Amino acid sequence: MFPLLAERLIQDAIEAGEFEDLPGAGKPIPGAGTHDDPLWWARAYMERLRAQEAWKTKEAPQGLE
């Protein structure tokens, strides 16, 4: 029952155009499929957090090693 409801809500949103003009639409997910690192998404998340912290403190962000 829930999967059918979720699918219907997603379909309604698509028809209403709620997924148009999203950031990154039509582009590949950065880092996905480029290597066999199962934690690529966690590393990308940590990089974004570091960039946010650097912006708050006005420091230059450092890359992950």
C-alpha positions as CSV (number, residue, x, y, z in Angstrom):
1,M,0.0,0.0,0.0
2,F,2.7,2.5,1.0
3,P,4.8,2.0,-2.2
4,L,1.7,2.7,-4.3
5,L,1.0,5.8,-2.4
6,A,4.6,7.0,-2.6
7,E,4.7,6.3,-6.3
8,R,1.4,8.2,-6.9
9,L,2.7,11.2,-4.9
10,I,6.0,11.2,-6.9
11,Q,4.0,10.9,-10.2
12,D,1.8,13.8,-9.2
13,A,4.8,15.9,-8.4
14,I,6.4,15.1,-11.7
15,E,3.2,16.1,-13.6
16,A,3.0,19.3,-11.6
17,G,6.6,20.2,-12.6
18,E,7.9,20.2,-9.1
19,F,11.1,18.5,-10.1
20,E,12.0,20.9,-12.9
21,D,14.9,23.4,-12.5
22,L,16.5,21.5,-9.6
23,P,20.2,22.3,-9.0
24,G,22.3,19.7,-10.9
25,A,19.4,18.4,-13.0
26,G,20.6,16.4,-15.9
27,K,24.2,16.2,-14.6
28,P,25.9,13.2,-13.1
29,I,26.4,13.0,-9.4
30,P,29.9,14.3,-8.6
31,G,32.1,11.4,-7.7
32,A,29.6,8.7,-8.4
33,G,31.0,5.9,-10.5
34,T,34.5,7.3,-10.9
35,H,36.2,4.8,-8.6
36,D,35.5,1.9,-6.3
37,D,35.3,3.9,-3.1
38,P,32.2,2.8,-1.2
39,L,32.4,5.9,1.0
40,W,32.6,8.5,-1.9
41,W,29.3,10.0,-0.7
42,A,30.6,10.4,2.9
43,R,33.8,12.1,1.7
44,A,31.8,14.5,-0.5
45,Y,29.6,15.3,2.5
46,M,32.6,16.0,4.7
47,E,34.1,18.2,2.0
48,R,30.8,20.3,1.9
49,L,30.8,20.6,5.7
50,R,34.4,21.8,5.7
51,A,33.6,24.3,3.0
52,Q,30.6,25.6,5.1
53,E,32.8,25.9,8.2
54,A,35.5,27.7,6.3
55,W,32.9,30.1,4.9
56,K,31.7,30.8,8.4
57,T,35.2,31.5,9.7
58,K,36.4,33.1,6.5
59,E,39.2,30.5,6.1
60,A,40.2,28.8,2.8
61,P,38.7,25.3,2.6
62,Q,41.3,22.5,2.6
63,G,40.8,19.4,0.4
64,L,40.5,15.9,1.7
65,E,43.7,13.8,1.7
